[in-house]
Amino acid sequence: MSKILTVFSAIAAHEGITVSALEKRIGASKGVLSRALKNDTDIQTKWLINLVENYPEYSPEWILTGKGTMLRAAATDGLHPISEEGAEYELREKIKVLEERIMILQETNTALKESNTTLKEIKVLLELRIKELES
């Protein structure tokens, strides 16, 4: 079984919830994680991102690599459970994800522009063919 998949099971167990409840909490469709666990198949990275975002008390390093401690160290003042370093890490990770999404959207936009140009060329050719057939 994939190490990543075992993380989802471990967090569900630690939270005292089912994998189905964990799916719901991270916004995954019912059975996405359950089927992956059952069939030992891969999952989309967005579920890892959602896991980290929805369970900030768990160490992202532990989630991704299995190294280090499962839980982040709580702030000693008791005011906020995430240390400043952890909050900064989360912001960096969110920025990284947003930058990746921007890059994907830019690539999609370029592909759509190319497709639009091709469709315009086809339209011109079809209009010419229609005129020929009408003559």
N, C-alpha and C positions, 0 to 999 in steps of 0.2 A: 504494500500500500504506500502511496506517495506520502512523504513526510509532511507536505503542506496539508494534505487531507486530514492527517492525524491531529494537526493543530486545531482544526475546526471541532473535531470530536473532543479534544482535551478542554477547549474553552467552554464548549457546551456543558461538559461534565463539571467543570469548575464553577460555572454559573448556576448549576443545578437545573438546567433546562434541556429540552430535547434538541436534536439537530434541526428538526422542523421549526422549532421556535427560534433558533439561531438564524435559519434561512429567512424567516419573516423579519427579524430584527435588522438584518443587513440588506433587505430588499430583494432577496433572491426568490424566484418562483419556487413553489412547493415542490420538493423532490430534487432540486438542482444539486445540493450537496449530498443528500441521502443516496441518490443514484450514483454519483461519483464515488462515494465511499463504498457502496455495494459493488460497483463494477470496476473499481480501481482505475478510473479514468481522470483525465485532466479537467480542470475548471478554468474559467476565465479569470484573468488577473483582477478584473473589477471587483470580484468577490473578496479578494485579499485586501484591496483598497478599502472597500466598505467595512470589512472586519476591523481593520486598523482604526478607521474613523469612528466606528460605533463602539469599539471597546478600547478606548485610549489608555486604560489602566494596564493593558498587556503590552509587553515590550515588542516593538516591531522587529527588532533583531531576532528575538526568540521565535516570533511568528514565521519569519522568512528562513531562518537558518537552524532553529532549534538550539542555538547557543545562548548562553547567558541565562538570566532568570526569567521566569514566565511573566511575573508582574513587575511593573516599574516601581521604583522606590517612591513611597509617598513623601510629600513635603513634611518636614518636621514641625512646621508651625500649625499644621492641621487646617490651614485655610484653603489650600488647593491641592488636590491629589497628584497633580502633574508638576514635576520640577520645571524650572525655566528652560533647562536644556531640552527637556522633552517637548515643551510647547514650541520651542524654536525648531526642533526636529520636525514636528508635525506641520508647521507652517512651510518649512522647506519642502517636505514631501507633497503637500498640497500644491505648492507652486510648481513643482516638478510635474505633477499630474496634469495641471492646467496647461503648462507649456507643451506637454505631449499631445494634449487634446487640440491645442491651437495648431500644432504642426500637422496633425491628421486632418483637421478642417481645411488648412491651407492646401494640402495635397488633394483633398477631395474637390476643393474649389477649382484648382488647376485642371483636374480631370474633367470636371463639368464644363469648364470653358472650352476645352478641346472638343468635347462631345458636342457642344453647342455649335462650334465652328463647322464640324463635320455635318451636322444636321442642316445647317444653312446651305452648305455646298450641295447636299442631296436635294434640298428643296429647289434650288436653282436648276439642277439637272432635271428634276421631275417637271418643273414648269416648262422647260424647253421641250421636253418629250411630249407634254400635253399639247403644246402649240403645234408640234410636228404632226401629232395625230389628228388634231382638229383641222389641219390644212389639207 
